[in-house]
Amino acid sequence: MKERVMKKISKNNEKEDDLLPEYNIDYSKAVKNPYFKRDRVFIEVDKDVADLFQNTDNINDVLKAIAKSFPKSSVAIL
């Protein structure tokens, strides 16, 4: 039976700080994203469709109305 030999690790095993100075972030100055909301999904809408609506709330209202018209047992059309 062969004996397994562990590799020797050099004593200087410290990781070097390879980040450039401009990437050193002071997280104490970080602020919360004001646009973040939970349970939000982003979809891409063609420009001509988006131009039909004044804002995203209008788009959501129309999509919800369409979704309500589907039978409960229906499956989303792909």
C-alpha positions as CSV (number, residue, x, y, z in Angstrom):
1,M,0.0,0.0,0.0
2,K,1.3,3.4,-0.9
3,E,1.7,6.0,1.7
4,R,0.2,9.4,1.0
5,V,2.6,12.3,1.4
6,M,1.2,15.7,2.2
7,K,2.6,18.6,0.3
8,K,4.7,21.0,2.3
9,I,3.3,24.4,2.6
10,S,5.7,27.3,2.6
11,K,5.8,29.3,5.8
12,N,5.1,32.5,3.9
13,N,1.5,31.5,3.0
14,E,0.0,35.0,3.5
15,K,-2.0,36.3,0.6
16,E,-0.7,39.4,-1.0
17,D,-3.1,42.4,-1.3
18,D,-3.3,42.4,-5.1
19,L,-6.1,44.9,-5.4
20,L,-5.3,48.3,-6.8
21,P,-5.7,51.2,-4.4
22,E,-8.8,52.5,-6.2
23,Y,-10.6,49.3,-5.3
24,N,-10.0,49.6,-1.6
25,I,-13.6,50.5,-0.5
26,D,-14.4,52.2,2.8
27,Y,-17.6,50.3,3.6
28,S,-18.3,52.7,6.5
29,K,-19.3,55.3,3.9
30,A,-21.6,53.0,2.0
31,V,-25.2,54.0,1.6
32,K,-28.3,51.8,0.9
33,N,-29.5,51.7,-2.7
34,P,-32.6,53.9,-2.7
35,Y,-34.0,52.0,-5.7
36,F,-33.8,48.5,-4.1
37,K,-37.1,46.8,-3.4
38,R,-37.6,43.2,-2.4
39,D,-39.7,40.9,-4.6
40,R,-38.9,42.8,-7.8
41,V,-38.1,41.2,-11.1
42,F,-36.8,43.1,-14.1
43,I,-37.9,42.3,-17.6
44,E,-37.0,43.9,-20.9
45,V,-39.8,45.6,-22.7
46,D,-39.4,46.8,-26.3
47,K,-39.2,50.6,-26.7
48,D,-42.4,50.8,-28.7
49,V,-44.3,49.0,-26.0
50,A,-42.8,51.1,-23.2
51,D,-43.7,54.3,-25.0
52,L,-47.4,53.3,-24.7
53,F,-47.2,53.8,-20.9
54,Q,-46.5,56.8,-18.7
55,N,-44.7,54.8,-16.0
56,T,-43.9,51.3,-14.7
57,D,-47.0,51.3,-12.5
58,N,-49.2,51.6,-15.6
59,I,-47.4,48.6,-17.1
60,N,-47.9,46.6,-13.9
61,D,-51.6,47.4,-13.8
62,V,-52.2,46.3,-17.3
63,L,-50.2,43.0,-16.8
64,K,-52.1,42.3,-13.6
65,A,-55.4,42.8,-15.3
66,I,-54.4,40.5,-18.1
67,A,-53.2,37.9,-15.6
68,K,-56.5,38.0,-13.7
69,S,-58.3,37.2,-17.0
70,F,-56.5,33.9,-17.2
71,P,-58.2,30.8,-15.8
72,K,-56.6,29.8,-12.4
73,S,-55.5,26.4,-13.9
74,S,-53.7,28.0,-16.9
75,V,-50.0,27.8,-17.4
76,A,-48.0,30.8,-18.5
77,I,-47.5,30.9,-22.3
78,L,-43.8,30.7,-23.3
